[in-house]
Amino acid sequence: MQHIPVLRDEIGKILEVRTGDIVLDATLGLGGHSELFLSLVGTSGMVVGLDVDQRNLVLAQKRLEHSPNMVYVHG
């Protein structure tokens, strides 16, 4: 399954995410925006992904498995 996040680049610019930031992705879904956020926060930042659907959390974890600064929350 391929997931294409909507307005990915625009969201990155609007939110002005920088190296070292902590970002909450409150609609994690399949992790498309979190993937962008991880690239912007670098190794000194963190992204917290929140989703009510446990299946999305599992799929996002598979997509972002090489990201030690990603935290997943079911809720």
MITORKE-646659 format. One record per residue (C-alpha): x, y, z; residue in three letters. Coordinates in pm, 1 decimal. Layout:
X Y Z Ala
...
END
This chain:
0.0 0.0 0.0 Met
133.8 340.0 -93.5 Gln
34.1 640.6 113.6 His
77.6 992.6 -20.1 Ile
41.5 1259.6 250.3 Pro
-165.2 1562.9 154.9 Val
18.7 1897.3 139.6 Leu
334.0 1746.3 289.9 Arg
576.4 2019.2 181.8 Asp
334.8 2299.9 261.9 Glu
279.8 2169.4 615.1 Ile
655.2 2153.5 672.9 Gly
690.1 2518.0 571.7 Lys
385.5 2645.6 761.0 Ile
481.2 2476.8 1088.6 Leu
845.0 2587.4 1060.7 Glu
972.9 2265.9 1220.2 Val
1341.8 2295.2 1307.0 Arg
1624.7 2074.6 1425.3 Thr
1577.1 1976.2 1789.7 Gly
1202.2 2044.4 1799.7 Asp
949.0 1811.2 1956.2 Ile
650.7 1762.8 1724.3 Val
312.9 1604.7 1797.6 Leu
146.9 1441.8 1497.5 Asp
-202.8 1403.7 1642.6 Ala
-331.4 1224.8 1333.4 Thr
-46.8 981.4 1267.3 Leu
-227.7 769.5 1010.7 Gly
33.9 581.9 808.3 Leu
315.6 816.8 908.5 Gly
359.5 1031.4 599.4 Gly
376.1 1364.0 780.3 His
574.2 1215.6 1068.2 Ser
829.9 1097.2 814.2 Glu
871.8 1459.6 706.2 Leu
883.2 1583.9 1066.9 Phe
1154.5 1331.1 1153.3 Leu
1369.8 1457.7 868.8 Ser
1324.0 1815.0 991.5 Leu
1384.5 1761.1 1366.1 Val
1699.5 1557.6 1309.2 Gly
1856.7 1330.1 1566.9 Thr
1822.1 1585.2 1847.4 Ser
1445.5 1622.1 1807.8 Gly
1149.6 1394.9 1861.8 Met
818.5 1319.1 1697.2 Val
522.1 1182.3 1890.9 Val
263.5 1009.8 1672.0 Gly
-88.3 974.3 1809.1 Leu
-362.6 765.5 1651.3 Asp
-684.6 608.4 1773.5 Val
-654.4 321.9 1524.4 Asp
-407.9 58.1 1647.3 Gln
-366.9 -70.8 1290.4 Arg
-236.4 267.9 1178.7 Asn
18.6 263.2 1458.6 Leu
146.0 -75.3 1343.6 Val
169.2 36.4 980.0 Leu
339.8 363.3 1072.0 Ala
592.7 175.6 1287.1 Gln
679.1 -43.7 989.2 Lys
719.7 261.6 767.4 Arg
933.0 451.3 1019.9 Leu
1118.3 158.8 1177.5 Glu
1458.8 321.3 1146.9 His
1359.2 623.0 1356.5 Ser
1472.8 596.2 1718.1 Pro
1335.6 942.9 1794.6 Asn
975.9 847.5 1712.2 Met
724.8 768.4 1989.1 Val
389.4 602.0 1916.8 Tyr
79.4 661.7 2130.8 Val
-255.5 487.5 2099.5 His
-532.9 723.1 2195.2 Gly
END
